[in-house]
């Protein structure tokens, strides 16, 4: 095996491990978005998310809105990083011409 193949296999293993950690973290974060509704002059916040074809709304106390929005933003960042890692893995497979051994 050449040095380049060894490096690509090591990168694939590292990427797989990182991908697993990111997917584990993303499963703990909330989906959806926070929306504000003005009802009879009062502001109420709701977390909107999909379950199948339906959109669900859960009330969020105003004191928890900032924390929830930070978690949602973290989820979006992780989702982008996961897409990037998967693309990187595809490129490694293409370069090697096979799926590397991910012990």
N, C-alpha and C positions, 0 to 999 in steps of 0.2 A: 504494500500500500504506500502511496506517495505521501509526502508531508502535507500537501494540500488536502488530500482526502481525510487525513487525520484531523486537521484543523476544522474542516467542514463538519465532520462527525462530532467533534467536541462542541462546536457551536450549536449543532442540532440538539444535542443532549441538554446543553445549557438552556436553549430556547424552550425545549419541552418542559423542563423543570420550572422555568419562569412562567410559562403559560399555565401550568397547573396551579401555581400560587395565585396568579391573577384571576383565574376562573373561580378559585375558592373564595377570594375576597369579593369578587363581583356578585357572587350568589348571596352574600350577606347584606348587600346594599339595596335600597329601595329603587323601584322602577317608576317611571312617570315624570310628572312635572307638577309644580305647585301653582295653583291658580287662586286669585283673590276674587271673591264675590262681594258685591255691595248689596246688602239686604236691609231695607228700611233704614238706610243711613249708617249702617254698621258694616265694618269690613270683617269678612270671615275667610279663612284660608283652607283650601282643600288640596289633597294630593290626588291627582287624576292619573289613572293607569289602566291598562287593558288586561282583561281576563278573557281569553278567547276573542270573540267578536264584540264583547261588551266593554264599555268604558265605565270603570268604577270610580267613585269619589269618596275619599275618607277625610273627615274633618281633622285639621291640624291646629292645635292651639298656637296663638300668635307668638308665644315665647319659644316655640320649637321650630319656627319657620326657617330661620337662618341655618340652624344645624342640619335640617332636612335638605335644604338647597345645597349645602356643602357636600352632603352625602350623594345627592343626585349628580352633582358636577364631578365628583370622584368616580362615580359609576361610568359617566360618559368618557372620562379620560381613560379609564381602564378598558372600556370597550374599544376605543381607538387603538390602544396599545396591543390588545389581543389581536385585532385585525392585522396590525403591523407584524406581529410575531408569526402569525399563520402565513402571511405572505413571504416572510423570510424563510420559513420552513419549506414552502413550495419551491423557492429559488434554490435552496440547498439540495432538495431532492432532484430537481432538474439538473443541477450541476454535477451531481454524483451519478445520476442515471439510475438511482435506486433509493429505497428508503433506508436511512442509516439505522444501525442497531442502537436503540435507546434503552440501554440497560437500566 
